[in-house]
């Protein structure tokens, strides 16, 4: 899940899916200035709360979210 404020390590940003790193995906999707360094290995990514649903869907479809349920596949119990 993505949240309004997200923290990532260099290791997490180096994770790749389909030969694209998470960092490169974020840069392509949100712009090169989206990630801000908080130290040598910690980065913060802020997302407008109005865009969270869209961002979660797009990041999930790209294979970069662990906790993600595709909306159209969700079922009510």
N, C-alpha and C positions, 0 to 999 in steps of 0.2 A: 504494500500500500504506500502511496505517496501522500504526504501531509503538507500543510501550509509551510512548515519548516522541516527540512530533512538534512541529516548529517551523514556524510559518507567518508570512509577512509580511502586512501589511495588504492588499497587492495580491492575494495568493492568497485571503485571506478574503473579498475583494470579488467574486471570480469567481462568476458566477451560472449556473445551469442551470434551465431551465423557470421563470424569473423568481424563483428563490430563491437568495440568496447563500449561499456556503459557510459564512460566519459564522452566518447565520440557521438553516441546517440543523443545524450543530453545536449551537447554543443550544436548538433544539427537540428534538434527539435526546438530547443529553447534559446539558442544563441550562445556564442563563446563566452559571454560575460555572465551567464546564469550561475555558474559555480564560483563561490568565493572562498578563498583559503582562510582558515582560522588558525592555521599552524602549518607545520611541515607535512602532516599526513591527514589532516581533518579538513573537510570542505562542507560548506552549507549551501543548500539549494532551497530557495523560497519560491513558492508557487501561489499564485492568486487563488484564493478559495473558490472563486466562481469558475475556475478552470479545472478544479481537482478531478471531477468526474471524467472529463475529456482526457486529461493527462493520464489518469489511472487506466483508462481504456486503451489509449495509444501505447503506453509503456507496457501494459500487459500483453497486448497483441504482438509487440516487438520481442517479447520473451524476457523482459527485465524486471518483472515483479514476481515476488514469491507468493504473497497473499493477494490473489486477484481472482475474481469470478466474472467471467464474461456475462454481461447483463442479459443478453438474449438467451443464454443457456441456464439462467437462474430459475429455480423452481420453488414454489411455495409449498411448505409442508402443512 
